[in-house]
């Protein structure tokens, strides 16, 4: 018994082209989704820190001056800083409002007679924030110190500064 089938389907070439078009459309959709997430992640809080100077080393009181910018749309709280082996934590976060451009932060550090940064007497002039420090770091003119600011969220922002008298 012979049956004559008069069914027709799409050719293999057309089916392959349709499958490739669907795969490309899915790849584009995934790429838009991934880059959309990356774009929103770049809008999260970020700090820009520029060290201006560390002066007064030979006078017993040194001033660490930093310029801080916050181009993000939300405020950032600075929780402390590190300067070489000296680590300091603030009693309450130092707030950097959203959209801040080039705000100057001055941190006053005491220098001991033996040539080290003191762990007590560290302050932020003009604020009621107390600073608690630990560590042992020499204080010498001409030395380049690496440090970083730590935010409330735990992010660190590095800076480098050279000490002057």
N, C-alpha and C positions, 0 to 999 in steps of 0.2 A: 504494500500500500504506500503510495507516494502522495505526500501532502505538499502542496505548493504554498509556501509561506510568502506572503506579500508584505511582510513587515520590513520597515526600513528604519535604520538608526543613524546616529551621527557617525561620521568617519572617525577613525583613530586620530587623525591629525587635528581635527576640530576639538575633540575631547582633550587632547594634550594641551592645546592652546588655552582652553578654558581652565584647566587645572593650574597651569602656570600663572594665568591672570589672577586667580583666586589666591595663590601663594604669595604673589607680589603685593596684592592688596592687604593681606594679613601682615606681611612684613612691614609695610608702611604704617599700618595702624599700631603695631607694637613699637616701632621707632618713635612715632609721635607721642605715644604714652610714656615711653622711657625718657625721652628728652623733655617732655612736659614735667615729669618728676624732677629731673635734674635742674630745670629752670626754677622750679619753686624752691628747691634746696639751696640754690645760690642766693635766694632772697632772705635766707635766715640770718639771724644776728651774726655779724662779723665785726671785728675790731681791727683798726689799723694803728700800729704803734710805731712812733719814730722817736728814738732817743736823741734829745737835744744836747745833754751834757751831764757830767758828774763833776761838779766843781767844789772847791773849798777843802780838798783832802788835807792839805797841810795846815789848815786853820782850826781843826778840831770838830768842825761841823760841815758836812758835805751835803750838797743839794743835788738830788737826782731829778732831772727835769725831762719829762716825756710829753710828746704831743700825741693825743689820742683822737681818732676820728671813728665815728660809728655811722656808716652810710646806710645801715639797715633801717627797717621800719619799726623796730622795737628796741627798747632800752636794754642796756647791758650793765650788769653789776660786776665790778672788779672785786675779787675776794682777797687778793694778796699779790705778792711779787717775789721773785727770786733774783738775787744779784750775786753771781758766782756761787759760793757755798752758803750764803746768807739767805734764809727763807723767812718771809714775813707774812703774817695773816692779819687781815683787818677785822676789827670787832663787828663791823657792819659793812655791807658792800658799798663801795664807792660807785655811785651811779653815773653812767654815761648815757644821756638821753639819745633817742633816735634822731638821726640827721645831724649829729654833732660833727663839726669839721674843725680839727686842729685845736681841741681844748688842751690847755696846758695843765699838767699835773706835776706838782712839786712834792717830793718826798725828802724830808730832812733826816739825815743819818748822822749819828754821833761817831767820831773817830777817837779811839782810845790813845793814850800816850804810847802804848806799845805798838801802834800802827795797825790796828784792826778795826773793822766796823763793829760798834757796840750793838749788843742785842737789845738793849733798853734805850729809851730816849728817841726812838724812831717816831716820826710824826708826819702828818699831812697838814701843813699850815692852812688855816682857814676852815678846818673841819673838826668835828668832835669825835672823829673816828680814832680809836686807840689801835696801836700796832704792836703785835707780839711777834718777836723774832727769835730764831734759833740758828745755830751754825757758827762757823768760824771763818771769816774771810778777811785777808789782809787788805789794807787800804793804802795804795801807793799811787803817786802821780805817774802818768804815762802808761799805766796798765789798761789794757782793753778788757772790759768785763762783759760777759754774756749774761743775759737774764731773760726773764719772761714775766708777763702779767698772767694771772690766773683768774678766770671768770667764775661766777657762781655755778655755771653749767659744767665747769671742769675743763673748758677749753683753755689752751695756753697760747699766748702771742709773744714771740721772741723779740728781743731787741739787743743791740750791742752798743756800748758806750765806752769812751776813753776818759779816764780820770785826769783832771787838771787841778792845779793848786788854787 
